[in-house]
Amino acid sequence: MKLLGSPASAYARKVRIVLEEKHIAYDYVVDRPTRPESKVKDFNPLGQIPVLVCDDGSAVYDSSVIVEYVDGLSAASRLIPEAFADRIAVKRWEALGDGIVDATVALLLDGRREEDKRQGAEFQARQNGKITRGLAAMERDLGANEFCHGGAFTLADIACGVALGYLDQAHAKMDWRKGHPTLARLSERLTVRGSFAKTIGDPL
Ligand SMILES: N[C@@H](CCC(=O)N[C@@H](CS)C(=O)NCC(=O)O)C(=O)O
């Protein structure tokens, strides 16, 4: 199977980390959907990465569906617990991590527009609010625990670590470590984990 993604995409990084953790071999194809030569639309009508193209030619998207699919391919290193309540808790962490990435991407893209075409202070405050409230919730829910949920490494840690890594990359001026010492320690632990080290994104 092959994964269409790009080194700047946090959603693609989340999927790559899951594939690494599950020890599942895949071909990584760098495809930037905004480029005219992109093949992404042939596999995902939404024209977004990441897309997983299976050996039978079928495609799986978006990132949260891909990670669930990949986790279900083998029982080894389960990243999404089977028990209903645990599963929902882990998926909620994922939603929080992805939501922080969504808001960061929105700020990044807006900041790239010419100044008179930008959305303005209200828009920026709304996106920054998602990030700061998201970080506060993560800091609180992680508490004194080593892992985000259930005493073991799961997709919750992956989604949280990817969001923190993306903030470093795309919103460094926010200095998210200030006021979030617990998340800062989690990030330090995750950064040296093989799957995280191997998939570190390109500078934007
Ligand atoms: N919810 C989607 C978001 C994917 C997404 O926004 N991908 C961006 C790259 S980081 C993209 O393909 N943007 C191109 C576009 O939206 O046209 C997921 O989790 O897979």
The ligand as a MOL file (V3000), in Angstrom:
LIG
                    3D

  0  0  0     0  0            999 V3000
M  V30 BEGIN CTAB
M  V30 COUNTS 20 19 0 0 0
M  V30 BEGIN ATOM
M  V30 1 N -9.4310 16.3260 8.1210 0
M  V30 2 C -8.4250 16.0110 7.1420 0
M  V30 3 C -7.5840 17.2590 6.8720 0
M  V30 4 C -6.5990 17.0390 5.7520 0
M  V30 5 C -6.0290 18.3570 5.2320 0
M  V30 6 O -6.4940 19.4480 5.5510 0
M  V30 7 N -4.9610 18.2370 4.4200 0
M  V30 8 C -4.3520 19.4140 3.8190 0
M  V30 9 C -2.8340 19.3120 3.8790 0
M  V30 10 S -2.2490 19.4180 5.5200 0
M  V30 11 C -4.7290 19.4490 2.3540 0
M  V30 12 O -4.7020 18.4390 1.6950 0
M  V30 13 N -5.0660 20.6480 1.8620 0
M  V30 14 C -5.4110 20.8440 0.5030 0
M  V30 15 C -6.8510 21.2830 0.3380 0
M  V30 16 O -7.5990 21.2870 1.3270 0
M  V30 17 O -7.2190 21.6080 -0.7950 0
M  V30 18 C -7.5500 14.8590 7.6380 0
M  V30 19 O -7.4370 14.6930 8.8570 0
M  V30 20 O -7.0390 14.0860 6.8090 0
M  V30 END ATOM
M  V30 BEGIN BOND
M  V30 1 1 1 2
M  V30 2 1 2 3
M  V30 3 1 2 18
M  V30 4 1 3 4
M  V30 5 1 4 5
M  V30 6 2 5 6
M  V30 7 1 5 7
M  V30 8 1 7 8
M  V30 9 1 8 9
M  V30 10 1 8 11
M  V30 11 1 9 10
M  V30 12 2 11 12
M  V30 13 1 11 13
M  V30 14 1 13 14
M  V30 15 1 14 15
M  V30 16 2 15 16
M  V30 17 1 15 17
M  V30 18 2 18 19
M  V30 19 1 18 20
M  V30 END BOND
M  V30 END CTAB
M  END
